[in-house]
Amino acid sequence: MKGFIALALMGIATVAAADDVEVAQAQPVVEQYTYATDLDVAHVISVTPTADVCEVVPAQMIYEDHQGQRHILEYRVMGNGCSNG
């Protein structure tokens, strides 16, 4: 009985490891935004918070297009750390 349980646990661990490999391979490539980038945004999943510095910093948006494909778009934004006076 103990052998059967150990064998079952090894099988579950193998399936879980295979799922981790598929998730790692399915990670989309980070695309760099330019003014010529043709965006097809159906649903925004997340946007990184803007840093509290007074300079241009990178930010990322993860979104899905109308075909359900997930994208990571990197773009530049002005930080939130500048004073108004």
Phi and psi restraints in degrees (value plus and minus 20) as a CYANA .aco file:
   2 LYS   PHI     -82.4   -42.4
   2 LYS   PSI     -57.4   -17.4
   3 GLY   PHI     -83.7   -43.7
   3 GLY   PSI     -59.3   -19.3
   4 PHE   PHI     -84.8   -44.8
   4 PHE   PSI     -63.3   -23.3
   5 ILE   PHI     -84.2   -44.2
   5 ILE   PSI     -63.4   -23.4
   6 ALA   PHI     -83.2   -43.2
   6 ALA   PSI     -61.7   -21.7
   7 LEU   PHI     -83.8   -43.8
   7 LEU   PSI     -60.9   -20.9
   8 ALA   PHI     -84.9   -44.9
   8 ALA   PSI     -62.2   -22.2
   9 LEU   PHI     -84.8   -44.8
   9 LEU   PSI     -57.5   -17.5
  10 MET   PHI     -85.8   -45.8
  10 MET   PSI     -57.6   -17.6
  11 GLY   PHI     -85.1   -45.1
  11 GLY   PSI     -62.1   -22.1
  12 ILE   PHI     -84.6   -44.6
  12 ILE   PSI     -61.7   -21.7
  13 ALA   PHI     -83.3   -43.3
  13 ALA   PSI     -57.6   -17.6
  14 THR   PHI     -85.7   -45.7
  14 THR   PSI     -63.1   -23.1
  15 VAL   PHI     -84.5   -44.5
  15 VAL   PSI     -62.1   -22.1
  16 ALA   PHI     -83.6   -43.6
  16 ALA   PSI     -60.7   -20.7
  17 ALA   PHI     -85.3   -45.3
  17 ALA   PSI     -58.8   -18.8
  18 ALA   PHI     -84.7   -44.7
  18 ALA   PSI     -58.4   -18.4
  19 ASP   PHI     -83.5   -43.5
  19 ASP   PSI     -59.6   -19.6
  20 ASP   PHI     -82.4   -42.4
  20 ASP   PSI     -58.7   -18.7
  21 VAL   PHI     -86.0   -46.0
  21 VAL   PSI     -62.3   -22.3
  22 GLU   PHI     -83.6   -43.6
  22 GLU   PSI     -60.8   -20.8
  23 VAL   PHI     -84.3   -44.3
  23 VAL   PSI     -62.8   -22.8
  24 ALA   PHI     -83.5   -43.5
  24 ALA   PSI     -57.8   -17.8
  25 GLN   PHI     -95.2   -55.2
  25 GLN   PSI     -46.2    -6.2
  26 ALA   PHI    -102.8   -62.8
  26 ALA   PSI     -26.2    13.8
  27 GLN   PHI     -82.5   -42.5
  27 GLN   PSI     103.7   143.7
  28 PRO   PHI     -89.7   -49.7
  28 PRO   PSI     137.1   177.1
  29 VAL   PHI     -95.8   -55.8
  29 VAL   PSI     121.7   161.7
  30 VAL   PHI     -94.0   -54.0
  30 VAL   PSI     101.0   141.0
  31 GLU   PHI    -116.3   -76.3
  31 GLU   PSI     116.8   156.8
  32 GLN   PHI    -109.5   -69.5
  32 GLN   PSI     107.4   147.4
  33 TYR   PHI     -96.4   -56.4
  33 TYR   PSI     117.8   157.8
  34 THR   PHI    -153.3  -113.3
  34 THR   PSI     148.5   188.5
  35 TYR   PHI     -83.3   -43.3
  35 TYR   PSI     -42.0    -2.0
  36 ALA   PHI    -107.9   -67.9
  36 ALA   PSI     -23.2    16.8
  37 THR   PHI     -85.7   -45.7
  37 THR   PSI     107.2   147.2
  38 ASP   PHI    -112.5   -72.5
  38 ASP   PSI      84.7   124.7
  39 LEU   PHI    -111.5   -71.5
  39 LEU   PSI     120.6   160.6
  40 ASP   PHI    -149.0  -109.0
  40 ASP   PSI      61.9   101.9
  41 VAL   PHI    -121.3   -81.3
  41 VAL   PSI      93.8   133.8
  42 ALA   PHI    -117.1   -77.1
  42 ALA   PSI     -54.8   -14.8
  43 HIS   PHI    -173.0  -133.0
  43 HIS   PSI     101.4   141.4
  44 VAL   PHI    -103.5   -63.5
  44 VAL   PSI     106.1   146.1
  45 ILE   PHI    -111.1   -71.1
  45 ILE   PSI     -67.0   -27.0
  46 SER   PHI    -179.5  -139.5
  46 SER   PSI     136.9   176.9
  47 VAL   PHI    -154.6  -114.6
  47 VAL   PSI     113.9   153.9
  48 THR   PHI     -89.2   -49.2
  48 THR   PSI     127.0   167.0
  49 PRO   PHI     -88.1   -48.1
  49 PRO   PSI     128.6   168.6
  50 THR   PHI    -102.0   -62.0
  50 THR   PSI     114.1   154.1
  51 ALA   PHI     -87.2   -47.2
  51 ALA   PSI     132.5   172.5
  52 ASP   PHI    -110.5   -70.5
  52 ASP   PSI      42.9    82.9
  53 VAL   PHI    -150.1  -110.1
  53 VAL   PSI     142.4   182.4
  54 CYS   PHI    -124.1   -84.1
  54 CYS   PSI      47.8    87.8
  55 GLU   PHI    -183.8  -143.8
  55 GLU   PSI     149.8   189.8
  56 VAL   PHI     -98.0   -58.0
  56 VAL   PSI     111.3   151.3
  57 VAL   PHI    -152.1  -112.1
  57 VAL   PSI     136.0   176.0
  58 PRO   PHI     -96.4   -56.4
  58 PRO   PSI     129.3   169.3
  59 ALA   PHI    -159.3  -119.3
  59 ALA   PSI     138.7   178.7
  60 GLN   PHI    -149.7  -109.7
  60 GLN   PSI     125.6   165.6
  61 MET   PHI    -145.2  -105.2
  61 MET   PSI     110.0   150.0
  62 ILE   PHI    -124.4   -84.4
  62 ILE   PSI     108.0   148.0
  63 TYR   PHI    -166.7  -126.7
  63 TYR   PSI     145.2   185.2
  64 GLU   PHI    -132.6   -92.6
  64 GLU   PSI     121.4   161.4
  65 ASP   PHI    -108.2   -68.2
  65 ASP   PSI    -197.4  -157.4
  66 HIS   PHI     -90.4   -50.4
  66 HIS   PSI     -31.9     8.1
  67 GLN   PHI    -115.3   -75.3
  67 GLN   PSI     -19.3    20.7
  68 GLY   PHI      66.8   106.8
  68 GLY   PSI     -13.5    26.5
  69 GLN   PHI    -100.0   -60.0
  69 GLN   PSI     117.9   157.9
  70 ARG   PHI    -110.7   -70.7
  70 ARG   PSI     119.2   159.2
  71 HIS   PHI    -150.9  -110.9
  71 HIS   PSI     131.3   171.3
  72 ILE   PHI    -139.7   -99.7
  72 ILE   PSI      99.2   139.2
  73 LEU   PHI    -132.8   -92.8
  73 LEU   PSI     104.6   144.6
  74 GLU   PHI    -123.3   -83.3
  74 GLU   PSI     114.5   154.5
  75 TYR   PHI    -163.5  -123.5
  75 TYR   PSI     154.4   194.4
  76 ARG   PHI    -131.2   -91.2
  76 ARG   PSI     117.6   157.6
  77 VAL   PHI    -155.2  -115.2
  77 VAL   PSI     138.7   178.7
  78 MET   PHI    -100.3   -60.3
  78 MET   PSI     113.1   153.1
  79 GLY   PHI     -84.9   -44.9
  79 GLY   PSI     144.0   184.0
  80 ASN   PHI    -108.9   -68.9
  80 ASN   PSI     -13.0    27.0
  81 GLY   PHI    -114.2   -74.2
  81 GLY   PSI      -8.5    31.5
  82 CYS   PHI    -108.5   -68.5
  82 CYS   PSI     118.5   158.5
  83 SER   PHI    -108.4   -68.4
  83 SER   PSI     137.5   177.5
  84 ASN   PHI    -114.5   -74.5
  84 ASN   PSI      -0.7    39.3
